[in-house]
Structures are given as structure tokens and as C-alpha cells.
Amino acid sequence: MVLVQRQWIKHERLAFPLAQIPLEMVEKTGTGRASRLSRSGLFWLGLVAAAGFTFLDELSDRMPAVPAMPLTITLMHRHVVGPLAALGDLELVLSPWIIALAYLIPKDLSLSVWFFWVVKWGLMMLAIVYGASPERADEWYSHEFPAPFDQVTGAVIVLSVWALWSARKHLARALCIAFTGRPRGGDADEPLPYRWAVAGLLLCFSWMVVFLVLAGCRPLVSLLYTGVVVGGFLSYARVRADIGFDPGTYRLREITMMPTGTWALRPREVIALVTTSWVGELWPSQLISVCSMNTLTSFKIGDAAGMPLRRLTILLLVCFLIALGGGTLYMLHSLYGIGFNSTRAGFADSIPGWELRYQGAFIDEMLTNPSGPEWDGVLWCGVGALVFVSVALMRLRFLWWPFHPVGFIIGFGLLQYPMFFSVVIAWLAKCLVLRYGGLRLYRQALPIAIGLIVGDVLNRSLWNILTLVTQGRM
């Protein structure tokens, strides 16, 4: 992130929608005595509305006797058979923070997100009509047409390559400074000296390879998996810097196994790749999010606020160590004191618990029924890569082209109903605001979007604290 942050922040000027929130919150008024948002009635309106509605919705979920304004309205229940099975439970979900975040991103990105989701839904229905097994669009993990996760994986791989290629001149300069020291002081305003950054990257990359070798992997497998992990972190950060949402691809271990199959791997290699999957788990609040997007967003905030980036880096490292120690103690307390599934905090009752419960089953299945290379998956990855490149080239060549290639990654991947309807609402609102009020009205309406995000986050944090205090009873 230190090596690419200048290219993405200064040269390419990516959107960084998540960085806008704290920057808006600390922007001063003309008198300089208070932040602009704290004096905005629209900000407080958005905060109170989001916090109030989401709190009542969460309270009603835990205590059904409490009435609440429903934020989820079921329009159609899931069809088990037929083309409409691709829709699943058609629900209108009003998510304050997603509406606000989609309002902050460029209009062509939000348009592309929901457009490619509709395209995916249509292709799923077409596949079911011609004999595919009825599945929900967001659960279609097979390599059959239209293979959405394969296509998005191919697009993300291309994005990683493109990110490195577009930054080639900047990276060449950084490596020159790192190895020769010339020009002297050329990295004085970077978060770390380039020499330290390159040395740290090589050291960590080498240690990951050595760790996997010690775990029983062959050197080539270790190099391949480590390279996939680093590329995954790079592409994840790039997508989040563009749009703020998470790309939905396969886990990094599955990307590594796709061209080889499990039959080409030794038992100890299978065990090592499965039990280290926490490194490449592509979900919010996982390691890949903390180490890539959160770090990069911090550099963007520091740059925009005129902060010394090296002092900021030291602060990030200190806070990382504090969070690591405190988080370890909290997890031990929760797992052994409260019970893992009883915490109901964040993803505690879903994704990590699911991983812990089924890792053994994954390993057993891979060892007892090894499979060969998944060439159909590789082929669909190639199709997704071509779609991404085609959309990108159209965007570069024609000013009227309305679609963004990163929108294909989000919309064709993990986008679900909570995001879909919220993104459509935000896109319509932004279109109307820009159409009839221009940039001035957009800026005036910005505080209410920040308030919606802050209110939603405060509600989630409150319930996490209540869960800890009440020992999982709330």
C-alpha cells in the first residue's frame, strides 16, 4: 500500500468514497471554531433517522413485541422451481449506510452496479429456462453459464494486472529510489522510506513462502498461493478505493486450486491452504480489508488533511498492535465465556462460525474425492476478463459510454437485494439532485448522507457493546 498509494491518490485520483466521511466531519466552518457538519441540521436529521430506525428494527428482531418501522419489505417469496428461482426472496431493503455510500460514489459507478446486477439476474433466468438447476443469483457458485463468480474473479485478476501496469512508471521510480537512493529525499513525504517498504514487502513475502513450505507445501505451490494473496490484496484495495463496496470473488485458495485441481496437491498442501484461508477471506472486517483498504483510506485521509504521513504510519502501527492484543483477549473471552454463536456481534454468528465448523468437512472432501483442474471455471474467468477489458476500452474511447468496469465487478458478483434497491434509490436521488440543482445542491445534501452512515454505524456499535455487557442475552 505504501508503494502504490501515491499513484492512486495523487496521479489517478481515485474516488475513495469512505474517506469522504471523516474528512467532511472534521471540515471547519469559516470561523474555524466548529466542524461544518456539527452545525448542519441535515447531518443531525440523517444521523437521528438512521440510528432511530435501525435501532428499532434491531430491537424488534430481538424482542418481537416491540413495534418497528420495517426496513425490509418482502415483495415476492422464493420460487423453488422455474426461472424466478434466480430472484430468491425478492425483498425491498432500505439500508441507510448503503444508500448514503452509493450517493457518495460517482453516478456512472452506481448506475453500472445495479445495471450489471440486472444483467446477471436475466442471464440466471435464461440459464434456468434452458435446464440449469434453479438457484438464487447470489448463491450461483457453479461453473455453469453464466458462472458469475468465475467471471468476476477473471475481472479482478485483470484489474490487478492493470493496476500494476498503470503504475509502472511510479513503481519504477520507487524501486530506483529504494535501491540507489537517488534522487536524494525523493520519498521524504511518503508514509515510509521506499527502501523500508520494499524490504518489508520482500521479507513478508518470503516469510509467507517459508511458512507454507514448513507446513508441507512445495516451493512452487507456496510461491503461487502467496502471489495470489498479494494480488488479491492489491485488487481488493483498488476496488474499494474506486467504489467503497466489496468485490465478490472466490476465496483466494479456490483461485489457486482452480487451474491445478486438488488431485495435483499433496494432503499437507490441501490442509495448509484450507487452514490458512483466513488470510484470503474476501469479506468485510477480515484481514484483507484491514490491511489493504483501511490502510489505503488512512493514507488518503492523511494526504487530504495535510497530515505528516510518517507520523500517521507510526500511529497506525501502534493502534494495530493495541487492537491485536485487545482483540485477542476479547475473542478468548467471547469464545470461552459467552460462546461464539451467542455474541451476535458483526459476523460472529455467520461467516467465521461457518468457517470453523466446516473446515474439517472441506479437508475431508478434498482428500477423499480429489478433483482435476476446473477448466470450465478457467474459461469463464477468461470471459469475465474480456468483459472487463471491453467495458474499460469503451469507457476510454467514447465519452457517451455510461458504464464503469468496476461496476461490473460489484454488480455481477456479490451484490444482493440489500445493496441493489439501496443503490438504485441512491442513483435516482443523485440523478435528480444533479439534474435540478447541480453540484451546489449535491454539496448541500451531502451532510444528510454522512449523517445516515454515522447513525447506522452508531447503532451497530451500540448493539455490539450491549451484547458484550449482557453476555449475549441481547
MISE-152263 format. One record per residue: residue in three letters; x, y, z of N, C-alpha, C, O, CB in turn. Coordinates in steps of 0.05 Angstrom, whole numbers, plus 5000, padded with zeros to 4 digits. Atoms other than C-alpha are relative to their C-alpha. Glycine has a CB too. Example, Ala and Ser with C-alpha at 12.3 -4.5 7.8 and 13.67 -1.06 7.14 Angstrom:
BEGIN
ALA501849765000524649105156501850245000503950245013498050015025 SER498449764999527349795143498550225014499550445018500950094971 
//
This chain:
BEGIN
MET501749765000500050005000501750255000501050454988498150005024 VAL498249775001505850475013501150054972501450284963502449965020 LEU498849985026508650334944498050104979498850234959501149734991 VAL502049925021502050464906498350245008496950354992498249774994 GLN501949804991498650994949500350274985498350394979500450055029 ARG499649755014501751594913498849994972497550184963503050074997 GLN501150035026499751324845496950025000495850154983500849734988 TRP502950004999492451214865498950265012496750345004499049765016 ILE501149764987491651834908500650254984498950424979501150035029 LYS499049755014495752364871499649994970498550184958502950055007 HIS499950015029496252124799497349924988496350064971502149804991 GLU502550095011489851734785497650125014495450125002499849705001 ARG502249864986485652104837497549835002495349914994499450264987 LEU502350174997481151524854498050125020498750305035500949725010 ALA502149864986474551684888500249995031499750185044497349884992 PHE499850054971475751394959497550105014497750295031502550145011 PRO502449904987468451484980500049975030498850145044497649854989 LEU500050044971469751205050501750225014501250285037501149735007 ALA498349794988475051745062498550275002499250445018502550054983 GLN501549754999469952295049498650045026498150275035497950014977 ILE501649984976466152135113501650145022500650355032499249725009 PRO498649854979471552325165501050274991501250465007502449845009 LEU499049745009474152885121497850215002498350445009501049984971 GLU502249814998467253205118499450065029498650295036497549884987 MET500749974972466353105193501950205014501250335034500149745015 VAL498149834986472653495211500550274985502050444994502749865003 GLU499749755015472054045158498950235017496650225027498649994973 LYS500849784983471654715194498250204985498150214961502550155010 THR501649785011466755285184501950244995504350235000497750085019 GLY498449775006469055965162501350125025503550235023498350214987 THR498849894975470256175235502249825011503849915026497850045021 GLY497950184990474555555247499549905028501349775039502650134999 ARG500450084972471355425315498449745002498349625024498550215015 ALA501550254999466954825297499949874973500350004952497150065010 SER500250145025466354295244497550084985495550154998500149695004 ARG502349925016461654445187497649825004495349915005500850004970 LEU502250194996457553815198498650035026496250005028501149724997 SER501249984974456453925272498050235001496350235019502150045021 ARG501849775001452854575254497849974979496350154974501550264996 SER501950055021448754255199497549855010497849635021501349854976 GLY502550134992441454085214499549754983498449554994497750184997 LEU500450245016441353595155501749765010500749545009500850064971 PHE498350224990447153195185498649875024498549635026502750115009 TRP501250114976443553115252497349874992496649675005499550225020 LEU502450135009437052955215500649724990499249524997498650174978 GLY499250265011440552385177500949815022500249585022502150034979 LEU499050174978444052135240497749895017497649655022502050165017 VAL502250094983437752115283498249814985497349614997498450255011 ALA501850175015433551805228501249724997499949525001499450124972 ALA498750265004438651255212500349845026499649615028502750034987 ALA499650134974440251105285497349915012497149685022501450185020 GLY502650074989432951105306498649774986497749584999498150244999 PHE501450215015430050675250501549745003500349535007499850084971 THR498550254998435750165252500049895028500049645032502950044991 PHE500250094972435550135329497449865005497349645016500450235019 LEU502650134996428149985329499749744984498549554994497850204992 ASP500050245017428949485273501549775014500649545015501150054972 GLU498450204986434449125312498749915026498749675033502850115006 LEU501350074974430649155378497549834994497049645010499150265014 SER502450175006424348875345500849724992499449534997498450144977 ASP499050275007428448305317500749835024500249595024502550024982 ARG499350144975430848125387497649975018497449785033502350145014 MET502450004983424248295421497650054982496850284978500250225023 PRO502149975020418548165372497650165009496150274993499049734991 ALA502349854991413448505417500350304996498450454996499649955030 VAL499549725005416749175403499450074971500649954953503050075007 PRO500649925028413749515341502450164988503850295002497450164999 ALA497949855014418549795289499150054972497549914960502749845001 MET500549945029418350115221501749804984504149804986500850294993 PRO498550215014420249535175501950124979501050274961498149804986 LEU498049925020426649665135500249794978501649844958502750055013 THR500050215020425549015097497149934993495649855010501649755010 ILE502750075010419248905055500249784979501549824959498650264988 THR499950235019418248235021498050044978495650054982499449735015 LEU501749955023415548344951499149734988496949714976501450164979 MET500650275011415747604930501649795014504149825017500550004969 HIS498550214987417546974966501449824979500849834955498149835016 ARG498350155017422646504937498549784985496949634997502349885015 HIS501050225016420646044880502049775000504449824995499350094971 VAL498250234999423545344886500849914972503049834968498749775016 VAL499550095027422945184812499350234981498050434989498449754993 GLY500649805020422645584748502050235000503750255018497250125005 PRO498149795003426446194724500150205023502250315029499550154974 LEU500149814978424146634781501549915025501950065044497150065008 ALA498350104978428246194828502550165003503750185024500649714997 ALA497649844999434146634809499750255017501750355027500850084972 LEU500449764983430947214847500149945030500750125045497350124993 GLY500250064972430346844913497750155013495650195000502750085014 ASP502149844987426247234964500450294991502450424999500249985031 LEU499749735010425147894928499250195022496850225029498250044974 GLU500449834977425848394984500950294994503050334983501449895025 LEU499349725001425849154985501350075027499950095047497650184993 VAL498549954976431249305036501150294999502450374980502449805004 LEU499149724997432650025059502450005019502049985043497850195009 SER497650004984439850045084501250285000502250364980502149794990 PRO499149715001441750755106502950034991503450214975499750115028 TRP497249955006449250675101500649934971502350064959501949845018 ILE499650065028448950345032498850224982500150294962498849734993 ILE501249785015444250885006501950245000502450364979497250085011 ALA498249774998448951425032502649964985503650144972500550065029 LEU497550055013455251085007499750014969501450114955501249735009 ALA500549995029452250984937499650284990500150344967497649824993 TYR500349725007450451724938502750144997503050334981498350145021 LEU497449875000457751904950501749924976503450084967501549935025 ILE498350095022460651494893499150134974496850234972500049694997 PRO500849885026460651754820497549864989497049634993502349974980 LYS502650095010453951684785500349774981498649594980498550224987 ASP499750225019456651234730500749745014500049535003502250074979 LEU499450244985459250744782497449885012497049645010502050065022 SER502450104988452550684818498149894978496849694982498550215016 LEU501550105023449050614750501049724991499449544987500050204977 SER498850255009453850064730499549775019499149545011503050034996 VAL500450214980452949684795497349874997497149634995500350125029 TRP502650135002445449594790499449904972497849714970497850205009 PHE500450105027445549514714501149724996499749554986501250204980 PHE498850265003450348934716498749795018498749555012503050015005 TRP501550194983446348624773497549914984496949674985499250135027 VAL502350085016440148634728500849814977499449624971498550254989 VAL499050175022444248334671500549715011499849524999502650114988 LYS499550264988446547774718497449855006497249615000501650035026 TRP502650124994439447644741498749894975497649674975498250205014 GLY501150095025437047604669501449754989500049574979500150224980 LEU498550245010442547114649499549765017499349535007503050065000 MET500650224983441046684710497349884992497049634990499950085030 MET502750105008433646634690500249864973498949654969498150244998 LEU499750135026435746464618501349735003500549544990501750174981 ALA498750254995440345914644498049795011498149565004502450035018 ILE502050184988434645614686498049914979497249684979498650135023 VAL501950075021429945634626501249774983499749604973499450244982 TYR498750205017435045204587501249775016502949625005502250134984 GLY499450254986435844684641501950015024502449815036501249824982 ALA498249994976440544944696498449975025496050015026501550285000 SER501350044975438944784768499150275011500650465012501949865020 PRO501049754989434545324800501650085025501649945044497049985007 GLU498449894978438945744846499650305002499050434982503049934998 ARG500049714997438846444875502450124986504549994985500050075030 ALA497849875015443146934837502550035017504750005007499150274990 ASP497749964983447647064898501149755011502949755028499350205022 GLU499050254991448646324910500949824977501349584980497949855017 TRP499350155024450546114839503049984999504450134985498950154974 TYR497150044999457545844852501049814980503449764978500849915028 SER499150215019457645324797501450134976501350374972497649844990 HIS498649915024461745374734498249994975499250024953502549834995 GLU501849995022455545334691499350284992499650475008497449845007 PHE500949745010453145914648498050125019496149985027498949984971 PRO498049815009453446484666502450025019504150195015498850274998 ALA497650024982458446304723500950275010503150365004502349874985 PRO499449724992458246994756502650035016504150215012497750115016 PHE497649974983463646864808502549944984504650064990499849815024 ASP497750055017468346584755500650264984502950344982499549774980 GLN499649765017467247204711501250235017503050375008497450084987 VAL499049784983468347684769502949955008504550135010498250045025 THR497250074993474647304790501950074977504050184982500249705007 GLY498349935023477447384720500350304997502550404991498949894974 ALA499849715001475748124721501850125021503350305016497250135003 VAL498249904978479248224788502949944994504650105000499249865027 ILE497350065008485447874762501150204980503350304982500249714988 VAL499249805020485648344702500450275014502350425007497850024978 LEU499849744986484548934749502750015015504050225016497750045020 SER497450004986490748724790502250054980504050214986500449725014 VAL497949965020494948684727499950294990502050424986499649804976 TRP500349725010492149354702501050205021502350405013497150064993 ALA499149824979493549684769503050025001504150235004498949925027 LEU497050005000500849474766501050134974503050274975501049715002 TRP499049895025501549654692499750315000501550454991498449884976 SER500449715001498550354700501950145020502450385017497150065007 ALA498249884980503150474760503049934994504749985011499349905028 ARG497450105005509350204725502250225002504350175012500149884972 LYS498049784998512950884719500450085029502750135037499150244983 HIS499849924972511451064791501549785015503349845032497350045013 LEU498750214986513650374815503049984993504749925009498649734994 ALA497250005009520050404773501650225015503850185023500250044969 ARG498749784985521651074806500449935029502549985041498450264998 ALA499750084972520250794875502249805004503749815023497349895010 LEU497950204998524750194863502850124996504750045009499549774980 CYS497449865005530250644836500950155025503250135033499850204977 ILE499449864975529951074899500849805022502649845038497750175009 ALA499550204979529750444943502849884997504149835018497849784999 PHE497550155003535850114913502450184995504750105001499849814976 THR497749825006540150714892500150245019502250375022499950094972 GLY500149764983537851264939499950264985500150484997502450015018 ARG500149765017537251754881497250024987496149824979502249994978 PRO498949754989534352264877499850015031497949905042498550244988 ARG499949994971536152404949497550155011496950375002502650145010 GLY502449884988529952554991497649984982495650124987500650295005 GLY502250025018525352334935497649875013495449885001500849844976 ASP502250134987521051944984499550135028498550005046500549705003 ALA500249874974521152455041497250035010496750035034501450275000 ASP502849964992513652555040498349754998495949764998498750224983 GLU501450265001511851815035499549895028500949975047501649804983 PRO500650124974508851415093502449865012502849865036497749814999 LEU497650134992515351015096502150054979501450084955499649695005 PRO498050005021522051065060499649764982499049544991502950005012 TYR500450225019521550654997501849765006501049545001500550104971 ARG498250224994527550245019498849825022498949585020502750115009 TRP501350154979523750035082497649854989497149624996499250185023 ALA502450125011517449895042500749754983499449544986498450204984 VAL499250225017520949454991501249775017500649545012502150094979 ALA498950204982524949095045497849855016497949615019502050125019 GLY502250124985518548975085498449814982497649604991498250215012 LEU501650175018514848705024501549744994500349534995499550154974 LEU498450245006520548225006500249825024500049575022502850084991 LEU499750164976521348005078497349855006497449615012500750175024 CYS502650124994513847875088499349794979498249584986497850215002 PHE500650195022513047535020501749755004500649525002500650134973 SER498250234996519047085035499149845024499149595023502950095004 TRP500850144976516446915104497449844995497249615005499550195023 MET502450165007509646705076500749754984499649544989498050184984 VAL499150245016513146245026501349805019500749565017501950094978 VAL498750184981517545955081498049865019498249635024502250155016 PHE502050114982511645865127498549774987498149554999498050215009 LEU501450215015507845465074501849764995500849534995498850114974 VAL498150235005514045045058500349845026500349605025502750114991 LEU499850144975514744885132497449855007497549655021500650205023 ALA502650134995507344695133499749764982497749614984497850194996 GLY500250235017508744175079499550054970499149874955498049825010 CYS500549935028507644555013502650004985504850054996498750274998 ARG497749985017512444504955500550304994498750464995499549854973 PRO499349725004516145154939498350134978497550374981502950034992 LEU501549885022512345264873497150065009496050275002500049814975 VAL502749964990505545184907500050245020498250405020498949755014 SER499849784981507845654962500250274986499050474994502449965019 LEU499749755015510046184912497450084986496750314986502249974979 LEU502549945014503546124873497950115019496750315013499049754986 TYR502049914982499046194933500650275012498950445015499649795023 THR499249744989503046764963499650224979498750444986502950005009 GLY500449815022502847124895497050074997496350304992501149914975 VAL502949955002495247034892499050175023497350355019498549734999 VAL500949844977494447314962500850294997499250475002501349885026 VAL499149725004498647934947498350144978497650374981503050014994 GLY501649895021494848034882497250065009495950255001500049824976 GLY502749964990488247954918499850245018497950405016499149765016 PHE499949764984490148484969500150254983498850454989502449995020 LEU499749775018492148954913497450074986496550304986502249954980 SER502549955014485748874873497850075019496150245011499249754984 TYR502149944980481348894935500250305007498250445008500249825025 ALA499749724993484349564955499350184977498150404981503050055008 ARG500749845023483549824884497050034996496050254992501249884974 VAL502949995003476149644880498850185023497150345017498849725001 ARG501149854978474749934949500750304998499150475006501049895027 ALA499349725004478550574931498250134979497750374980502950024992 ASP501849895021474050654870497250035009495950245004500149814976 ILE502950004995467250484898499249965029496950025036498849784983 GLY500650034972467650314972498649745007498449675031498250225009 PHE501250254995464049644965502049774996504249814986497649964981 ASP498250235001467048944970499549844975497249784968499649835025 PRO500450175023468348534907499349715009500449615028502550004983 GLY500750274993465147844908501449804981500449764959497049964998 THR498550205016470147324882500249755016499349735039502850114991 TYR499450244984472246634902502150065021503550265019500949774981 ARG497949984981476646544962502749964986502849834965499749805023 LEU497550015014483946614945501149724998502549654979502050185014 ARG499150285002485345884960498649864976499949694963499449845026 GLU501450125022480045684909501050094973501149944954497050055002 ILE498749905024483146134857502649864995503249804972500550315002 THR497550155003489745784870499649724990501149624974501650005026 MET500550285006486745094864498749964973498849744961498349875021 MET501650045024482545224802501549894976500649704964498750274992 PRO498650115023487845114748501549735005502449614986502050204990 THR498550254994491044514784498249785009498849545003502150065021 GLY501750204988485444154819501349895025503749935030499549774980 THR498950104975486243814886501649754996503149675014497749955020 TRP498550245004488943174856503050054996504749885002499049854976 ALA497249935004495443534839501450105026503850145027500350224979 LEU498949904975496343754912500349775019498849585020498150215012 ARG499550194979499243364969498050045023497050275026502950015010 PRO501849964977494943245031500850235018499150385027499849755016 ARG499249784983499143725072499650274987499250475001503049965008 GLU500549755014498444255018497050075002496450315005500849974971 VAL502849954997490844185020499450115028497950305030498449754994 ILE500549924972490844245096501150285004499750455017501349815020 ALA498849734997495444855093498450224987497950434999502950004989 LEU501549805014491345225041497250055014496350285014499649924971 VAL502649974987484745095078500250145027498750325033498649735003 THR499749894973487145255148501250285001501050425021501649825017 THR499149725002490445905125498150174984498950394974502850014988 SER501849855017484246135088499250275012498350454998497549844996 TRP500649744988483346705139501750224988501050454989500649995030 VAL498349805013489047055101498550114976498750354971502749874992 GLY501249915025484947085037497049995000495849954979501049844978 GLU503049994998477747125062499150274990499750485003499149945029 LEU500849745013474447655018497450095012495350094998499749964970 TRP502449894987469447935068500850255016503150285023498849795019 PRO499449764985468848595104501049935028500349725039497550185003 SER498850034974472648665170501949775003502949715025497849975021 GLN497950214999477248085151502750134996502950374991499449794979 LEU497349905002484748145146500550164974501850364975502049775002 ILE499549875026484648335072498950285000500050464986498849834978 SER501249744998480148925088501750195017502250425010497149995010 VAL498449844981484249175147502650084988503450314989500449855026 CYS497249955010491049115113500150154974502150274967501549754998 SER499949875026489049385045498450255000499550474999499149814978 MET501749775004483049845043500350205023500550445019497249924997 ASN499949824977483350125114502650165001502750405007499649855026 THR497449865001490750285108500150214978501050434982502349794996 LEU499949815022490050605040498150245004498950464998499249854974 THR501849784994484051015062501250195021500850435019497349895010 SER498649834980488051265122502050184986502350414994501449825021 PHE498149835015493451505074498650224985499650444983501749834981 LYS501549805015488251865032499050225019499250455013497549874986 ILE501049804981485252205094502450175009502150425010498749865024 GLY497749854991492252405118501050194978501750424984502249815007 ASP499149825022494052685049498150234997499050464993500349844974 ALA501949795004487653075042500050205023499450445019497249894997 ALA500049834977488153355113502850135005503050295024499249845024 GLY497349884996495553545105501549895024503250045035499750295002 MET498650124977497953075160502749884991502949804968498249785012 PRO497550135006505152825163499549704998498849575018502250065021 LEU500850285004504352125133501849815016500849595023500249944971 ARG498350194984510251825171499149995029499249775041503050094998 ARG501150014973507352025238497449855000496849715019499650295011 LEU502550155002500751755215500549704998499149545011498450094975 THR499350295003504051085196500849895027500049665034502349974980 ILE499250094973507151035266497549965017497249765032501950205013 LEU502550024985500251165296498449754992497349625008498350254996 LEU501450245009497150625252501249755011499849565019500050004969 LEU498750244990502350115273499549975030499149745039503050024995 VAL500650014971501350285347497249905005496749735022500550275014 CYS502850084996493850225341499549714991497949575003498150194984 PHE500250285009494649575303500849815022499449615027501749954975 LEU499150174978498549275360498150005023497649795036502850095009 ILE502049984979493549525411497549834993496549685010499250295006 ALA502350145009487749245371500549704999498849535006499050094973 LEU499350285001491348585361500049875028498849665032502849964988 GLY500050104973492548495436497250005013496349805024501950165017 GLY502749984988485648745458498149814986496449694999499050284998 GLY501850185015482148355403500449715007498549565008500350044970 THR499450274992485647715422498749935027497449725030503049955002 LEU501250044973483447785495497049994998495749835011500950225019 TYR502949995003476347965474498949744987496949634996499150244983 MET500950245013475847365427500149765018498349595019501749954975 LEU499850224981478346885480497750015021496549815027502750015015 HIS502149964980473347175530497349924987495749795000499950295010 SER502550065013467647125479499749704994497649594999499750164974 LEU500250285008469246425454499649825024498049635023502549924985 TYR500150194978470246105522498150105022497149935038502749975011 GLY501749904979466046565566497150024992495349955007500950265009 ILE502749955009459946745525499149784980496749704981499750274986 GLY500750195021460046245467500150154974499050374971497249885005 PHE499549875025461846405396497450104986497250334979501549824981 ASN502549935014454846395366498250185016496250285006498649754991 SER501849844983451846765425500750305000499250465010500149905028 THR499249725000455647415414498350174983497750404990502950034992 ARG501749865019451347625355501250274992499750464986497250055013 ALA498749755007456448165341501349974972502849784967502250085021 GLY498850015027458548315269499249754985496949694982503050035002 PHE500550255015459347675230500449755018500749535008501949984977 ALA499450214981460247255294498249754996499149535000499950095028 ASP501950235001454046825282499749904971497949754965497350085010 SER500250105027455346705208502649914988503349684989498750224982 ILE497850085016461746725169502349875015503149655008501150244986 PRO497850144986467346575220499049735012500549545011501150175022 GLY500950254989463046055254499649794979500249554983497350045015 TRP500350195023461445735187502749894992502949654987498650144976 GLU497350095007468845705171501049805020502149595012501950244998 LEU498950184980470645385237498549735000499849525004499750135028 ARG501550254999465044865233500549824976500549584978497050065001 TYR499950165024466244645161502849974988503049844967498250124980 GLN497350045011473744685151500749714999501949614979502050155017 GLY499450295000474443955171498649864978499749684966499249885027 ALA501550135021469043755122501250074973501349894955497050095000 PHE498749935025472544145066502549824996502949714974500850295000 ILE497550155003479143795080499449714994500749594977501750025026 ASP500750285005475843105083499149964972499849764959497949925020 GLU501050025027472243225017502250014980502349864961497850214995 MET497949965019478443464982502049774999503149704979501550255006 LEU498150224999482742885006498849744991500149574979501049975029 THR501350255008477642324995499050004972498949794959497849935020 ASN501049985027474942574929501550224985500350434978496950065000 PRO498449795013480542964895498950044971498049864958502949924998 SER501049925027478543334831502250104983504350194993497750215003 GLY498049905018482343534770499650304995498050435008499849854973 PRO500349725006483244224740497250084991495949934977502150084978 GLU502749915007476844624733500250194975500150434978498650155024 TRP499549845024477944844661497550164992497950384980500749814977 ASP502349845006470745074653500050265017499250475007497449845005 GLY499749774983471945544712502150194989501750444989500749935028 VAL497949835012478445794680498950144975499650374970502549824993 LEU501149885025474745904614498150245007498350454994498449794984 TRP501849794993469346324648501550235013500750475010497849905019 CYS498349794990474746714684501150174977501250414978502449895017 GLY499149865024477446884615497850174988498350394978501049804979 VAL502249855010470547104593499650265017499250485006497349835000 GLY500349774983469947564653502250214996501750454996500049925029 ALA497749815006476847854638499450154974500050394973502649844998 LEU500649875026474648004566497850215004497950424992499249794979 VAL502149814995468248334590501150255014500450485007497749875017 PHE498849774985472148774639501650174981501450424982501749905023 VAL498349855018477148974586498350154979498950384972502149814985 SER501749885020471649114535498650255012498550464999497949804990 VAL501349774988467849564583502050235005501350465001498649925027 ALA498049804995474249924602500850144974501150394975502549875013 LEU499249875025476250044529497750184989498350394979500749784979 MET502249835009469250304512500050265016499450475006497349855003 ARG500149764983469750784571502350194992501950434994500349925030 LEU497849835008476551034547499650134973500550354968502649834999 ARG500249905028474451124474497650184995497750354977499949774982 PHE502449865005467451404479499050155025498550025045497849814989 LEU500949844977465251974524497249945008496449975032500350294994 TRP502850054994457951764519499649735014497449685024498450014975 TRP500350264989459351064546499450025030501050145045502549824995 PRO500849944972455651044614501049805021500549855045497050015001 PHE499450214981458550414646502949995008504750064992499249734988 HIS497350014989464650324690500749715005499149555015500150165027 PRO499250284997468649674691499949905029499349665034502849954989 VAL500150084972469049664767497149945008496649775026501250215019 GLY502850064994461449674769499249724992497549595004498250204985 PHE500450285008461649004732500949815022499649615027501549944974 ILE498950184978465848704789498049995023497549785034502750115009 ILE501949994977460848934842497349894992496249715006499750285011 GLY502750075008454248844805499849714992497849584997499150174978 PHE500150285009455948164774501049805021500849565017501749974974 GLY498950184980459047894837498149965024496249815022502550115010 LEU501450064975456447924908497750195006496650185029502050015023 LEU502249814995451148464901497449855006496649684990499650194976 GLN502450124992444848254937497850215003498350444998500449845027 TYR502249814999438048564949500450235019499750455012497549855009 PRO499549774983440148985009501650224986501250464991501449925025 MET498549805014445149324963498550094975498650334969502749884992 PHE501249935026441149304898498050235002498350444989498649764988 PHE502049794998435049714919501150265012500350485004497649905017 SER498849764988439150184962501750154979501750404979501749925024 VAL498449875020443950314904498250144979498850364970501849804986 VAL501949885020438050444856498850265012498750464998497749814993 ILE501249764987434950934906502150235000501550464994499149945029 ALA497949794999441651304915500650114972501050354969502549885012 TRP499549915028442751324839497950194990498550404979500249764981 LEU502249825008435851624827500250275014499750485002497349865005 ALA499949754985436752134882502350174990501950424987500549935030 LYS497749845009443552354856499450114972500150344966502649834999 CYS500849905027440852404784498250245003498650444989498649784984 LEU501949784996435152854808501450245011500950475003497749915018 VAL498649784987439653274852501850154979501850394978501749905023 LEU498249885020444853394796498450124977499350324965502049794990 ARG501549905022439453494744498750275006498850454990497849804993 TYR501649764993435454034781501550195019500650425022497449925011 GLY498649824982440554314830502950034995504250215006499649915027 GLY497149995007447454174801501749935024500849825044500650284991 LEU498050074979453754094843499450155026500150055047502850064990 ARG500649844976451454634891498049855018498549835042499050284993 LEU501950144984445354244913501149735010500549645032497449954984 TYR498750264991449453594915501650055025501549895044501849894977 ARG498449944976454253914964498350075024499050005046502050244993 GLN501849934978448554195005498749755013498149755036497950204991 ALA501350244990445453505011501949795011501149595022498449874977 LEU497950194991452053165028499849945030500149715038502750114994 PRO500150064971451253245104497949795008498449645027499450255015 ILE501950204993444952825106501049724994500349535008497350054986 ALA498850265007448652255071502049915022502149685030501350004973 ILE498050064979454352295122498549935026499349755041501950245005 GLY501550064976449152305178498849725000498749595020497850205004 LEU501150265002445851675152502149785006501549595020498949954972 ILE497850194995452551305153500750005029501049785042502450064983 VAL499249984972454451555222497949885018498549735037500650295008 GLY502250114984447651385251499849704999499449565019497450124991 ASP500150305003447750675223502449875014502049675028500149934970 VAL497650114986454850555249499750025030500449835044502550154991 LEU500449974971453050825318498149785010498549675032498950285007 ASN501950214992447150335321501449735002501049595021497649994982 ARG498650265000451549745302501949985024502149775037501549964974 SER498150004978456849945353498549975027499549835045501650265000 LEU501550024975451550025408499149715005499449625028497550184998 TRP500950274996448849325397502449815006502149625022498549904976 ASN497650154993455949035398500750035030501349845044502450084983 ILE499449954971457049365466497949875018498649745038500150315006 LEU502050124984450349135492500349695001499849575022497250074989 THR499550295001451948425470502249925020501949725034500749914972 LEU497850064982458448435509499250045029499749875046502550184994 VAL500849944973455448755571498049805011498149725034498850285002 THR502150194992449448285573500849714996499149535000497450064985 GLN499050285004453747665558498449854980497849614984500049865027 GLY501350135022450047515494497049985003495749864986501049734997 ARG502950024996442947585522498550214983496150194980499350035029 MET501249805016441648195478501350004972500550164955500350285012 
//
